[in-house]
Amino acid sequence: MGQTRSSESAYPEAMQALSSLIVDVPGVGRPAAGALAEHGLRTVGDLAGRDWTELQQLHGVGPAAGRRLQAVLTEHGASLVHPPAPQTRGTVLTKGATGTVAKDIVTHATQVDPAQYVAGLDARRSREGAQLLEMFDEVTGERATMWGPSMIGYGEVHYRYATGREGDTFQIGFSPRRAELALYGLQGHPRSEELLGRLGKHRTGVACVWVRSLDVIDTEALAELVAHAWQQDPES
C-alpha cells in the first residue's frame, strides 16, 4: 500500500514538472525559450516526442539548452527523439568574467579605445576595422573592448580547461591584422557551417576564421554569422 501511495503522489509531481514553462527551466536562455515558443512549444511537456535534430536548427536553440531540457524530460519519464549527446567534459565555458586567470596569461582587456586603435591602422585595415566595429556594435548592442594589443572583443566568458588552467576572454570579436582579418567565436554553432559556406573566400583555424579582405566576402552573410554566434549560449 505504501508503494502505491508513493507512485500516485509522484505522478502529479511529474505532470507539474512537464507543464512548467520552458523559459522557467534553469539553464535555458531566453533566446532558446523564445525560439521554441514561436513554434508553439512553451512547456517542457510540449517537447516530449519532438525531434531534436529539427529543434536545434531554430535560431538561439543550442546544445546546452537541449541537454538541460532533455534532462528534465528524462527525470519524468519522457524524452526528445534523437536527443542531444551528453556533454563530454573538456573545456568548460561560463558567461561573464571571474577575474581568475592563470598567472602566465598575458592577454587581458585594456582601456585602449578600439575606435582609436582602428583609426591608427593603415588605410585599408582602418576602413575594414571601422566596418567591422560598426557591424559587431550593431549586432551585439555591446561596447567593444580591446584585448591585448590588437584584438577587439564583445561579451565576456570564463574558460576552464580539464587541466585546471583557466582565464577570461571575449565571446566574439575580431582583429584587423596586416595580412588577414581574424574573426573569433564564429565557429562550432548550429548554423556555422551553413553560413560559412555563404561567406566566400576564407580559411579556418582552431579558434578563428581568416579572410584577406571584406571586399572579397559576402558581408551580409558575415553579419548573419556574427548574429548567430552572439545568440548562442557560451556554455553550449
N, CA and C of each residue as an Amber inpcrd file, in Angstrom:
protein
   708
   0.8380000  -1.1980000   0.0000000   0.0000000   0.0000000   0.0000000
   0.8780000   1.2550000   0.0000000   1.9840000   1.2150000   0.7970000
   2.8750000   2.3700000   0.8530000   3.4610000   2.6680000  -0.5120000
   3.8710000   1.6320000  -1.2750000   4.4520000   1.8560000  -2.5870000
   3.4260000   2.4360000  -3.5370000   2.1700000   1.9960000  -3.4140000
   1.1260000   2.5200000  -4.2850000   0.8930000   3.9990000  -4.0410000
   0.8380000   4.4310000  -2.7900000   0.6350000   5.8440000  -2.4780000
   1.7950000   6.6750000  -2.9990000   3.0290000   6.1260000  -2.8720000
   4.1960000   6.8640000  -3.3480000   4.1200000   7.0740000  -4.8490000
   3.7110000   6.0270000  -5.5940000   3.6010000   6.1300000  -7.0460000
   2.5430000   7.1460000  -7.4350000   1.3910000   7.1160000  -6.7230000
   0.3210000   8.0390000  -7.0390000   0.7290000   9.4720000  -6.7650000
   1.4870000   9.7000000  -5.6710000   1.8840000  11.0590000  -5.3350000
   2.9510000  11.5700000  -6.2740000   3.7610000  10.6650000  -6.8480000
   4.8100000  11.0910000  -7.7640000   4.2280000  11.5110000  -9.1000000
   3.1040000  10.9190000  -9.4940000   2.5240000  11.2130000 -10.8160000
   2.1600000  12.6880000 -10.9700000   1.4460000  13.2970000 -10.0010000
   1.1450000  14.7230000 -10.1430000   2.4090000  15.5730000 -10.1910000
   3.4490000  15.1840000  -9.4500000   4.6840000  15.9500000  -9.4710000
   5.3030000  15.9230000 -10.8570000   5.2780000  14.7490000 -11.4870000
   5.8290000  14.6320000 -12.8410000   5.0320000  15.4850000 -13.8140000
   3.6900000  15.4450000 -13.6890000   2.8510000  16.2320000 -14.5820000
   3.0980000  17.7180000 -14.3770000   3.3070000  18.1130000 -13.1060000
   3.5580000  19.5180000 -12.8140000   4.8730000  19.9600000 -13.4500000
   5.9020000  19.1090000 -13.3870000   7.1880000  19.4460000 -13.9850000
   7.0570000  19.5730000 -15.4980000   6.3240000  18.6740000 -16.1300000
   6.1780000  18.7030000 -17.5780000   5.3240000  19.8880000 -18.0360000
   4.5210000  20.4320000 -17.1450000   3.7180000  21.5920000 -17.5070000
   4.4500000  22.9000000 -17.2170000   5.6810000  22.8060000 -16.6860000
   6.4760000  24.0040000 -16.4050000   6.8200000  24.7120000 -17.7010000
   6.8490000  26.0320000 -17.6760000   7.2400000  26.7970000 -18.8450000
   8.7250000  26.5920000 -19.1310000   9.0540000  26.4460000 -20.4090000
  10.4490000  26.2510000 -20.8070000  11.3150000  27.4100000 -20.3360000
  10.7740000  28.6320000 -20.4000000  11.5420000  29.8110000 -20.0200000
  11.9210000  29.7950000 -18.5430000  11.2030000  28.9970000 -17.7300000
  11.4850000  28.9290000 -16.2910000  12.4730000  27.8280000 -15.9240000
  12.8890000  27.0240000 -16.8990000  13.8260000  25.9350000 -16.6110000
  15.2350000  26.5120000 -16.4490000  15.8790000  26.3040000 -15.3050000
  17.2300000  26.8280000 -15.1040000  18.1870000  26.3140000 -16.1730000
  18.9950000  27.2140000 -16.6970000  19.9780000  26.8210000 -17.7050000
  19.4960000  26.9600000 -19.1370000  18.2240000  27.3250000 -19.3120000
  17.6850000  27.5420000 -20.6650000  17.5210000  29.0450000 -20.8680000
  18.2560000  29.6140000 -21.7990000  18.2330000  31.0460000 -22.0210000
  16.9660000  31.5230000 -22.7110000  16.7270000  32.8130000 -22.6370000
  15.5400000  33.3920000 -23.2670000  15.5450000  33.2630000 -24.7900000
  16.7230000  33.3580000 -25.4630000  16.6930000  33.1570000 -26.9200000
  16.1560000  31.7840000 -27.3090000  16.5820000  30.7330000 -26.5610000
  16.1060000  29.3790000 -26.8510000  14.6180000  29.2550000 -26.5480000
  14.2060000  29.7510000 -25.3770000  12.7970000  29.6620000 -24.9940000
  11.9190000  30.4290000 -25.9790000  12.3920000  31.5950000 -26.4210000
  11.6180000  32.3960000 -27.3620000  11.4680000  31.7140000 -28.7100000
  12.5730000  31.1070000 -29.1940000  12.5240000  30.4210000 -30.4880000
  11.5670000  29.2390000 -30.4360000  11.5810000  28.4950000 -29.3450000
  10.6760000  27.3470000 -29.2040000   9.2220000  27.8140000 -29.0890000
   9.0070000  28.9030000 -28.3520000   7.6420000  29.4160000 -28.1760000
   7.0460000  29.8510000 -29.5080000   7.8970000  30.3980000 -30.3910000
   7.4130000  30.8210000 -31.7010000   6.8780000  29.6510000 -32.5160000
   7.3030000  28.4400000 -32.1460000   6.8280000  27.2410000 -32.8430000
   5.8300000  26.4600000 -31.9840000   5.2240000  27.1500000 -31.0360000
   4.1610000  26.5460000 -30.2310000   4.6410000  25.6470000 -29.1140000
   5.9300000  25.6990000 -28.8040000   6.4950000  24.8390000 -27.7600000
   6.8050000  25.6970000 -26.5420000   5.8750000  25.7290000 -25.6000000
   6.0160000  26.6340000 -24.4620000   6.2840000  25.9180000 -23.1490000
   5.8510000  24.6640000 -23.0320000   6.0750000  23.9160000 -21.8040000
   7.0470000  22.7700000 -22.0610000   7.6270000  22.2660000 -20.9820000
   8.5530000  21.1410000 -21.1070000   7.8530000  19.9550000 -21.7630000
   6.6040000  19.7090000 -21.3740000   5.8560000  18.5870000 -21.9350000
   5.6200000  18.7050000 -23.4340000   5.5900000  19.9360000 -23.9460000
   5.4090000  20.1250000 -25.3880000   6.5580000  19.5140000 -26.1880000
   7.7050000  19.3350000 -25.5350000   8.8910000  18.8310000 -26.2320000
   8.9290000  17.3060000 -26.3130000   8.1390000  16.6380000 -25.4950000
   8.1500000  15.1740000 -25.4820000   7.8110000  14.6220000 -26.8590000
   8.6940000  13.7750000 -27.3840000   8.4720000  13.1700000 -28.6830000
   8.8690000  14.0340000 -29.8630000   9.3540000  15.2620000 -29.6020000
   9.7910000  16.1170000 -30.7010000  11.2300000  15.7630000 -31.0970000
  11.5440000  15.9480000 -32.3610000  12.8530000  15.5680000 -32.8980000
  13.8710000  16.6810000 -32.6530000  14.8840000  16.3800000 -31.8520000
  15.9030000  17.3730000 -31.5200000  16.6770000  17.8420000 -32.7520000
  16.8640000  16.9620000 -33.7390000  17.6210000  17.3570000 -34.9310000
  16.9000000  18.4750000 -35.6860000  15.5840000  18.5840000 -35.5100000
  14.8300000  19.6760000 -36.1200000  14.8430000  20.9090000 -35.2180000
  14.6900000  20.6940000 -33.9220000  14.6290000  21.8200000 -32.9860000
  15.9460000  22.5880000 -32.9290000  17.0730000  21.8800000 -33.0650000
  18.3690000  22.5540000 -32.9500000  18.6630000  23.4740000 -34.1320000
  17.8400000  23.4040000 -35.1760000  18.0120000  24.3010000 -36.3140000
  17.4060000  25.6810000 -36.0480000  16.6170000  25.8090000 -34.9990000
  15.9880000  27.0950000 -34.6870000  17.0330000  28.0610000 -34.1380000
  16.9330000  29.3040000 -34.5410000  17.8660000  30.3260000 -34.0760000
  17.8120000  30.4410000 -32.5520000  18.9610000  30.3770000 -31.9110000
  19.0300000  30.5450000 -30.4690000  18.9140000  29.2670000 -29.6720000
  18.6030000  28.1580000 -30.3270000  18.4500000  26.8800000 -29.6250000
  19.7490000  26.0850000 -29.7730000  20.5310000  26.0580000 -28.7180000
  21.8270000  25.3940000 -28.7700000  21.8630000  24.1070000 -27.9750000
  22.9840000  23.3840000 -28.0380000  23.1170000  22.0990000 -27.3520000
  22.9310000  22.1730000 -25.8390000  23.4040000  23.2690000 -25.2200000
  23.2750000  23.3740000 -23.7630000  21.8090000  23.3770000 -23.3420000
  20.9760000  24.1520000 -24.0550000  19.5400000  24.1850000 -23.7510000
  18.9170000  22.8210000 -24.0080000  19.3250000  22.1740000 -25.1010000
  18.7900000  20.8560000 -25.4250000  19.1050000  19.8300000 -24.3550000
  20.3530000  19.8480000 -23.8760000  20.7370000  18.8810000 -22.8330000
  19.9600000  19.1220000 -21.5440000  19.7660000  20.3930000 -21.1950000
  19.0460000  20.6950000 -19.9540000  17.5790000  20.2590000 -20.0540000
  16.9530000  20.5410000 -21.1770000  15.5470000  20.1620000 -21.3480000
  15.3830000  18.6470000 -21.4150000  16.3240000  17.9790000 -22.0840000
  16.2730000  16.5180000 -22.1350000  16.4160000  15.9280000 -20.7380000
  17.2530000  16.5360000 -19.9100000  17.4420000  16.0320000 -18.5400000
  16.1440000  16.1180000 -17.7410000  15.4210000  17.2370000 -17.9110000
  14.1460000  17.3890000 -17.2040000  13.1320000  16.3730000 -17.7130000
  13.0730000  16.2000000 -19.0270000  12.1530000  15.2150000 -19.6000000
  12.4710000  13.8090000 -19.0880000  13.7440000  13.4570000 -19.0890000
  14.1530000  12.1110000 -18.6590000  13.7860000  11.8550000 -17.2070000
  13.9440000  12.8830000 -16.3710000  13.6070000  12.7390000 -14.9500000
  12.1510000  12.3510000 -14.7480000  11.3180000  12.6700000 -15.7340000
   9.8770000  12.4450000 -15.5780000   9.3150000  11.5080000 -16.6390000
  10.1890000  10.6180000 -17.1380000   9.7370000   9.5360000 -17.9950000
   9.4140000   9.9130000 -19.4250000   9.9170000  11.0450000 -19.8970000
   9.6730000  11.4650000 -21.2740000  11.0150000  11.7070000 -21.9560000
  10.9800000  12.0420000 -23.2410000  12.2440000  12.2470000 -23.9530000
  12.0080000  12.9470000 -25.2890000  13.0490000  13.6130000 -25.7630000
  13.1040000  14.0700000 -27.1400000  13.4310000  12.8780000 -28.0320000
  13.1010000  12.9670000 -29.3080000  13.5730000  11.9880000 -30.2890000
  14.9400000  12.4580000 -30.7690000  15.8840000  11.5370000 -30.8690000
  17.2610000  11.8730000 -31.2280000  17.7980000  12.9960000 -30.3390000
  17.7980000  12.8060000 -29.0140000  18.2060000  13.8730000 -28.0910000
  19.6740000  14.2400000 -28.2620000  20.0730000  15.4330000 -27.7980000
  21.4760000  15.8390000 -27.9020000  22.3640000  14.9090000 -27.0860000
  23.5760000  14.7090000 -27.5850000  24.5160000  13.8390000 -26.8810000
  24.9430000  14.4820000 -25.5700000  25.1520000  13.6810000 -24.5330000
  25.6420000  14.2390000 -23.2670000  26.9700000  14.9490000 -23.4850000
  27.1900000  15.9920000 -22.6990000  28.4290000  16.7550000 -22.8410000
  29.5990000  15.9790000 -22.2590000  30.6790000  15.9150000 -23.0270000
  31.9000000  15.3130000 -22.5100000  32.7360000  16.4150000 -21.9000000
  33.2720000  16.1740000 -20.7400000  33.9870000  17.2020000 -20.0150000
  35.3360000  17.4940000 -20.6440000  35.5160000  18.6960000 -21.0790000
  36.7950000  19.1730000 -21.5970000  36.9180000  20.5980000 -21.1280000
  36.9160000  21.5360000 -22.0710000  36.9160000  22.9390000 -21.7140000
  35.5090000  23.3450000 -21.2720000  35.4010000  24.0140000 -20.1440000
  34.1230000  24.4900000 -19.6290000  34.0790000  26.0020000 -19.7860000
  33.0310000  26.4940000 -20.4730000  32.8480000  27.9280000 -20.6570000
  31.6510000  28.4010000 -19.8560000  31.7910000  29.5310000 -19.1890000
  30.6810000  30.1410000 -18.4710000  30.6300000  31.6190000 -18.8320000
  29.4310000  32.1650000 -18.8850000  29.2730000  33.5550000 -19.2950000
  29.7370000  34.4870000 -18.1850000  30.4520000  35.5330000 -18.5680000
  30.9270000  36.5310000 -17.6130000  32.3440000  36.2600000 -17.1420000
  33.0730000  37.3220000 -16.8880000  34.4450000  37.1990000 -16.3880000
  34.4350000  36.9490000 -14.8900000  35.4450000  36.2340000 -14.3990000
  35.5560000  35.9760000 -12.9620000  36.7760000  36.6410000 -12.3430000
  37.7410000  37.0090000 -13.1830000  38.9810000  37.5840000 -12.6600000
  39.9920000  36.5280000 -12.2460000  39.6090000  35.2540000 -12.3310000
  40.5370000  34.1720000 -12.0110000  41.2620000  33.7700000 -13.2850000
  42.5380000  34.0870000 -13.3630000  43.3010000  33.9000000 -14.5910000
  44.6750000  33.3140000 -14.2530000  45.0990000  32.3250000 -15.0390000
  46.4320000  31.7490000 -14.8350000  47.4860000  32.8520000 -14.9160000
  48.5150000  32.7590000 -14.0880000  49.4970000  33.8330000 -13.9550000
  50.2620000  34.1160000 -15.2380000  50.4070000  33.0950000 -16.0960000
  51.2070000  33.2910000 -17.3060000  50.3990000  33.8080000 -18.4970000
  49.1020000  34.0110000 -18.3180000  48.2820000  34.5460000 -19.4090000
  48.4770000  36.0560000 -19.4700000  48.9120000  36.5350000 -20.6210000
  49.2670000  37.9510000 -20.7380000  48.2330000  38.7660000 -21.5160000
  47.2510000  38.1060000 -22.1360000  46.2330000  38.8330000 -22.9020000
  45.0530000  39.1580000 -21.9960000  44.8630000  40.4520000 -21.7510000
  43.7910000  40.9140000 -20.8800000  43.0390000  42.0540000 -21.5570000
  41.8510000  42.3660000 -21.0340000  41.1250000  43.5380000 -21.5000000
  41.9110000  44.7820000 -21.1110000  41.9210000  45.7840000 -21.9990000
  42.6600000  47.0200000 -21.7320000  41.7110000  48.2170000 -21.8110000
  42.2440000  49.3920000 -21.5120000  41.4590000  50.6180000 -21.5560000
  41.6010000  51.3540000 -22.8850000  42.3210000  50.7790000 -23.8460000
  42.5060000  51.4050000 -25.1470000  41.1660000  51.4970000 -25.8680000
  40.9020000  52.6240000 -26.5070000  39.6740000  52.8210000 -27.2730000
  39.7930000  52.0770000 -28.6040000  38.9270000  51.0800000 -28.8670000
  39.0060000  50.3240000 -30.1230000  38.9210000  51.2160000 -31.3670000
  38.0760000  52.2400000 -31.3160000  37.9360000  53.1230000 -32.4770000
  39.2330000  53.8660000 -32.7540000  39.9100000  54.3160000 -31.7040000
  41.1910000  54.9960000 -31.8850000  42.2510000  54.0390000 -32.4090000
  42.2290000  52.8020000 -31.9040000  43.1850000  51.8020000 -32.3810000
  42.9930000  51.5600000 -33.8750000  41.7500000  51.3630000 -34.2930000
  41.4460000  51.1140000 -35.7030000  41.8440000  52.3130000 -36.5670000
  41.5930000  53.5060000 -36.0850000  41.9110000  54.7140000 -36.8480000
  43.4080000  54.8490000 -37.1090000  44.2290000  54.2110000 -36.2690000
  45.6720000  54.3150000 -36.4170000  46.2910000  53.2710000 -37.3290000
  45.4810000  52.4050000 -37.9150000  45.9920000  51.3640000 -38.8130000
  46.1970000  51.9320000 -40.2120000  46.7880000  51.1380000 -41.1120000
  46.9390000  51.5870000 -42.4840000  45.5580000  51.7750000 -43.1070000
  45.4940000  52.4740000 -44.2340000  44.2170000  52.9190000 -44.7970000
  43.2150000  51.7850000 -44.9990000  43.6540000  50.6670000 -45.5990000
  42.7170000  49.5750000 -45.8780000  42.2160000  48.9350000 -44.5940000
  43.1400000  48.6080000 -43.6830000  42.7160000  47.9520000 -42.4450000
  41.9220000  48.9050000 -41.5590000  42.2130000  50.1960000 -41.6190000
  41.4340000  51.1650000 -40.8580000  39.9950000  51.1900000 -41.3580000
  39.8300000  51.1840000 -42.6780000  38.4860000  51.1750000 -43.2670000
  37.7440000  49.8940000 -42.9020000  38.4150000  48.7480000 -43.0450000
  37.7520000  47.4780000 -42.7560000  37.5070000  47.3070000 -41.2530000
  38.4440000  47.7740000 -40.4400000  38.2490000  47.7050000 -38.9970000
  37.0500000  48.5240000 -38.5600000  36.8690000  49.7020000 -39.1750000
  35.7140000  50.5450000 -38.8560000  34.4120000  49.8600000 -39.2850000
  34.4490000  49.1770000 -40.4360000  33.2630000  48.4410000 -40.9040000
  32.9040000  47.3310000 -39.9200000  33.9140000  46.6120000 -39.4510000
  33.6490000  45.5170000 -38.5130000  33.1640000  46.0530000 -37.1670000
  33.7420000  47.1540000 -36.7130000  33.2650000  47.7640000 -35.4690000
  31.7810000  48.1100000 -35.5760000  31.4010000  48.7210000 -36.6820000
  30.0030000  49.0940000 -36.8730000  29.1090000  47.8520000 -36.9050000
  29.5590000  46.8000000 -37.6010000  28.7690000  45.5770000 -37.7120000
  28.6080000  44.8980000 -36.3540000  29.7040000  44.6830000 -35.6540000
  29.6560000  43.9910000 -34.3650000  28.8900000  44.8260000 -33.3330000
  29.0860000  46.1480000 -33.3480000  28.3580000  47.0210000 -32.4200000
  26.8520000  46.8720000 -32.6140000  26.4320000  46.9020000 -33.8720000
  25.0080000  46.8390000 -34.1820000  24.4130000  45.4840000 -33.8180000
  25.1270000  44.4200000 -34.1190000  24.6170000  43.0730000 -33.8540000
  24.5230000  42.7880000 -32.3650000  25.5580000  43.1560000 -31.6090000
  25.6120000  42.7870000 -30.1950000  24.9330000  43.7880000 -29.2680000
  24.9100000  45.0570000 -29.6800000  24.4010000  46.0890000 -28.7880000
  25.3410000  46.3590000 -27.6270000  26.5670000  45.8460000 -27.7250000
  27.5620000  45.9970000 -26.6650000  28.6670000  46.9590000 -27.1060000
  29.4110000  47.4820000 -26.1370000  30.5800000  48.2950000 -26.4380000
  31.7880000  47.3810000 -26.6230000  32.5700000  47.7020000 -27.6320000
  33.7640000  46.9000000 -27.9010000  34.8300000  47.1450000 -26.8390000
  35.6580000  46.1150000 -26.6220000  36.7740000  46.2110000 -25.6770000
  38.0290000  45.6930000 -26.3470000  39.1420000  46.4050000 -26.1670000
  40.4270000  45.9080000 -26.6550000  40.9330000  44.8190000 -25.7210000
  41.3930000  43.7180000 -26.3140000  42.0260000  42.6270000 -25.5700000
  43.4430000  42.4880000 -26.1120000  44.4230000  42.6960000 -25.2360000
  45.7950000  42.6810000 -25.7160000  46.0130000  43.8390000 -26.6750000
  47.0530000  43.7660000 -27.4930000  47.3800000  44.8980000 -28.3590000
  46.5580000  45.0180000 -29.6320000  45.8700000  43.9330000 -30.0650000
  45.2520000  44.0150000 -31.3920000  43.9100000  43.3160000 -31.5420000
  43.3530000  42.7120000 -30.4930000  42.0720000  42.0240000 -30.6020000
  40.9530000  42.8890000 -30.0290000  39.8100000  42.8780000 -30.7020000
  38.6490000  43.6560000 -30.2840000  37.5260000  42.6730000 -29.9680000
  37.0420000  42.6800000 -28.7340000  36.0860000  41.6670000 -28.3030000
  34.7740000  42.2260000 -27.7910000  33.7710000  41.3450000 -27.7970000
  32.4300000  41.6730000 -27.3140000  31.9620000  40.5740000 -26.3690000
  31.3850000  40.9730000 -25.2440000  30.9460000  39.9890000 -24.2660000
  32.1400000  39.4200000 -23.5130000  31.8720000  38.7480000 -22.4170000
  32.9290000  38.1330000 -21.6270000  32.5630000  36.7010000 -21.2750000
  33.5210000  35.8080000 -21.3500000  33.3310000  34.4260000 -20.9160000
  34.5460000  34.0000000 -20.0960000  34.3100000  33.0530000 -19.2280000
  35.3950000  32.4560000 -18.4360000  35.5750000  31.0270000 -18.9120000
  36.8100000  30.6050000 -19.1300000  37.0710000  29.2360000 -19.5700000
  37.9170000  28.5080000 -18.5290000  37.6860000  27.2160000 -18.4580000
  38.4730000  26.3620000 -17.5690000  38.7360000  25.0560000 -18.2950000
  40.0160000  24.7480000 -18.5460000  40.3840000  23.5160000 -19.2170000
  40.3280000  22.3420000 -18.2480000  40.3130000  21.1460000 -18.8070000
  40.3100000  19.9410000 -17.9650000  41.5420000  19.8830000 -17.0730000
  42.6180000  20.5460000 -17.4800000  43.8560000  20.5720000 -16.6910000
  43.7560000  21.4850000 -15.4830000  42.6950000  22.3140000 -15.4360000
  42.5430000  23.2710000 -14.3540000  42.9680000  24.6790000 -14.7260000
  43.6560000  24.8290000 -15.8390000  44.0710000  26.1470000 -16.3040000
  42.8360000  26.9450000 -16.7020000  42.7560000  28.2190000 -16.3020000
  41.5710000  28.9990000 -16.5820000  41.8940000  30.4680000 -16.8250000
  40.9230000  31.1680000 -17.3930000  41.1100000  32.5830000 -17.6640000
  39.8390000  33.2030000 -18.1990000  39.8880000  34.5160000 -18.4410000
  38.7680000  35.2540000 -19.0130000  39.1000000  35.6520000 -20.4410000
  38.0840000  35.7210000 -21.2910000  38.2770000  36.1720000 -22.6620000
  36.9670000  36.7680000 -23.1640000  36.8940000  37.0820000 -24.4480000
  35.6710000  37.6480000 -25.0190000  34.8760000  36.5580000 -25.7250000
  33.5840000  36.8090000 -25.9520000  32.7190000  35.8030000 -26.5830000
  32.9170000  35.7700000 -28.0950000  32.8240000  36.9230000 -28.7420000
  33.1090000  37.0260000 -30.1730000  33.9280000  38.2820000 -30.4040000
  34.6260000  38.3460000 -31.5410000  35.4100000  39.5360000 -31.8070000
  36.2080000  39.4110000 -33.0900000  37.1520000  40.3170000 -33.2760000
  37.9610000  40.3170000 -34.4890000  39.2800000  41.0280000 -34.2430000
  40.1850000  40.8440000 -35.1770000  41.4740000  41.5360000 -35.1450000
  41.8450000  41.9030000 -36.5760000  41.9370000  43.2090000 -36.8830000
  42.2830000  43.6290000 -38.2400000  43.8000000  43.5880000 -38.4530000
  44.3280000  42.4020000 -38.6330000  45.7710000  42.2400000 -38.7730000
  46.2340000  42.6420000 -40.1720000  47.5230000  42.8940000 -40.2930000
  48.0540000  43.3950000 -41.5560000  47.8190000  42.4210000 -42.7090000
  48.1090000  41.1280000 -42.4960000  47.9840000  40.1430000 -43.5770000
  46.5440000  39.6980000 -43.8010000  45.8050000  39.4390000 -42.7150000
  44.4380000  38.9400000 -42.8250000  43.6060000  39.4630000 -41.6670000
  42.2880000  39.4300000 -41.8510000  41.3550000  39.7480000 -40.7760000
  41.0400000  38.4660000 -40.0150000  41.1760000  38.4990000 -38.6990000
  40.8570000  37.3440000 -37.8680000  39.5040000  37.5760000 -37.2090000
  38.6130000  36.5970000 -37.3190000  37.2650000  36.6780000 -36.7660000
  37.1010000  35.5680000 -35.7360000  36.7980000  35.9330000 -34.4980000
  36.7990000  34.9740000 -33.3960000  35.3910000  34.6160000 -32.9110000
  35.2290000  33.3620000 -32.4840000  33.9960000  32.9200000 -31.8390000
  32.8470000  32.6120000 -32.7760000  33.1280000  32.4580000 -34.0710000
  32.0520000  32.2620000 -35.0370000  31.8490000  30.8090000 -35.4430000
  32.6810000  29.9080000 -34.9620000  32.5990000  28.5050000 -35.3660000
  31.9580000  27.6480000 -34.2750000  31.5140000  26.4540000 -34.6820000
  31.0170000  25.4720000 -33.7210000  29.5890000  25.6630000 -33.2790000
  28.8320000  26.5120000 -33.9660000  27.4350000  26.7450000 -33.6220000
  26.5290000  26.0230000 -34.6270000  25.2360000  25.8780000 -34.3160000
  24.3590000  25.0650000 -35.1790000  24.3840000  25.4390000 -36.6590000
  24.4600000  26.7210000 -36.9900000  24.4040000  27.1300000 -38.3960000
  25.7430000  27.6600000 -38.9200000  26.8080000  27.4530000 -38.1600000
  28.1110000  27.9950000 -38.5590000  28.5410000  27.5140000 -39.9300000
  28.4750000  26.2160000 -40.1730000  28.9480000  25.6770000 -41.4460000
  28.1140000  26.1990000 -42.6150000  26.8110000  26.2630000 -42.4200000
  25.9330000  26.7900000 -43.4620000  26.3060000  28.2290000 -43.8200000
  26.4720000  29.0620000 -42.7990000  26.7600000  30.4760000 -43.0320000
  28.1720000  30.6900000 -43.5460000  29.1220000  29.8730000 -43.0960000
  30.4790000  29.9630000 -43.6270000  30.5010000  29.5850000 -45.1030000
  29.6160000  28.6750000 -45.4840000  29.5210000  28.2800000 -46.8780000
  29.0610000  29.4180000 -47.7790000  28.3680000  30.3750000 -47.2080000
  27.8980000  31.5370000 -47.9640000  28.8600000  32.7130000 -47.8760000
  29.8450000  32.6030000 -47.0100000  30.7140000  33.7440000 -46.7100000
  31.5820000  34.1650000 -47.8870000  32.0790000  33.1820000 -48.6230000
  33.0490000  33.4870000 -49.6710000  34.4230000  32.9840000 -49.2690000
  35.4540000  33.5170000 -49.9150000  36.7990000  33.0050000 -49.7150000
  37.2940000  33.2730000 -48.2920000  37.6210000  32.2020000 -47.6010000
  38.1240000  32.2950000 -46.2260000  38.8640000  31.0140000 -45.8810000
  39.5190000  31.0100000 -44.7550000  40.0980000  29.7870000 -44.2080000
  39.8190000  29.7630000 -42.7130000  39.8210000  28.5770000 -42.1380000
  39.5250000  28.4430000 -40.7210000  40.7270000  27.9120000 -39.9660000
  40.8820000  28.3970000 -38.7460000  41.8990000  27.9000000 -37.8380000
  41.2220000  27.2480000 -36.6570000  41.9910000  26.9270000 -35.6360000
  41.4280000  26.2670000 -34.4650000  40.4050000  27.1620000 -33.7750000
  40.6910000  28.4540000 -33.6950000  39.8170000  29.3340000 -32.9280000
  39.2940000  30.5250000 -33.7130000  39.6050000  30.6120000 -35.0080000
  39.1450000  31.7850000 -35.7370000  38.9640000  31.5080000 -37.2210000
  38.2610000  32.4350000 -37.8600000  38.0600000  32.4250000 -39.3030000
  38.9250000  33.5470000 -39.8690000  39.6640000  33.2450000 -40.9400000
  40.5540000  34.2240000 -41.5490000  40.0240000  34.6390000 -42.9090000
  39.9940000  35.9450000 -43.1780000  39.6650000  36.4500000 -44.5120000
  40.6900000  37.5190000 -44.8770000  41.0390000  37.5980000 -46.1560000
  42.0360000  38.5720000 -46.5960000  41.4710000  39.9840000 -46.6460000
  40.1940000  40.0890000 -47.0070000  39.5890000  41.4150000 -47.1330000
  38.0720000  41.2950000 -47.1030000  37.4100000  42.3050000 -46.5790000
  35.9520000  42.3290000 -46.6090000  35.4320000  42.4850000 -48.0340000
  36.2770000  42.9700000 -48.9210000  35.8620000  43.1920000 -50.3030000
  35.6130000  41.8860000 -51.0670000  36.1540000  40.7700000 -50.5630000
  36.0380000  39.5110000 -51.3060000  35.0830000  38.5250000 -50.6390000
  34.3500000  38.9870000 -49.6290000  33.3800000  38.1110000 -48.9680000
  32.0020000  38.7560000 -48.9860000  30.9880000  37.9630000 -48.6260000
  29.6140000  38.4370000 -48.5310000  29.4230000  39.0020000 -47.1190000
  29.4210000  40.3200000 -46.9910000  29.3410000  40.9260000 -45.6590000
  27.9670000  40.7250000 -45.0140000  26.9240000  40.5050000 -45.8270000
  25.6100000  40.2010000 -45.2440000  25.6330000  38.8260000 -44.5830000
  26.3120000  37.8720000 -45.2270000  26.4620000  36.5390000 -44.6260000
  27.2960000  36.6410000 -43.3550000  28.3280000  37.4980000 -43.3760000
  29.1450000  37.6760000 -42.1770000  28.3160000  38.2570000 -41.0430000
  27.5000000  39.2630000 -41.3350000  26.6660000  39.8590000 -40.2940000
  25.7070000  38.8260000 -39.7040000  25.1730000  37.9560000 -40.5490000
  24.2720000  36.9050000 -40.0650000  25.0310000  35.8880000 -39.2180000
  26.2660000  35.5810000 -39.6200000  27.1020000  34.6540000 -38.8590000
  27.4400000  35.2320000 -37.4890000  27.7810000  36.5210000 -37.4550000
  28.0870000  37.1890000 -36.1920000  26.8590000  37.1770000 -35.2760000
  25.6840000  37.4910000 -35.8400000  24.4480000  37.4990000 -35.0500000
  24.1390000  36.1150000 -34.5040000  24.3250000  35.1000000 -35.3430000
  24.0500000  33.7240000 -34.9080000  24.9710000  33.3240000 -33.7650000
  26.2580000  33.6430000 -33.8970000  27.2220000  33.2920000 -32.8470000
  26.9130000  34.0290000 -31.5500000  26.4990000  35.2840000 -31.6690000
  26.2120000  36.0880000 -30.4800000  25.0010000  35.5510000 -29.7220000
  24.0490000  34.9620000 -30.4340000  22.8320000  34.4510000 -29.8070000
  23.0650000  33.1560000 -29.0250000  24.1930000  32.5090000 -29.2680000
  24.4240000  31.2110000 -28.6510000  24.8830000  31.3240000 -27.2070000
  24.5170000  30.3380000 -26.4250000  24.9530000  30.2600000 -25.0410000
  26.4060000  29.8040000 -25.0180000  27.3430000  30.5910000 -24.4530000
  28.7480000  30.1760000 -24.4250000  28.9600000  28.8180000 -23.7790000
  28.0360000  28.4440000 -22.8620000  28.1990000  27.1710000 -22.1590000
  27.8630000  25.9760000 -23.0230000  27.2870000  26.2140000 -24.2110000
  26.9560000  25.1030000 -25.0970000  28.1550000  24.6260000 -25.8700000
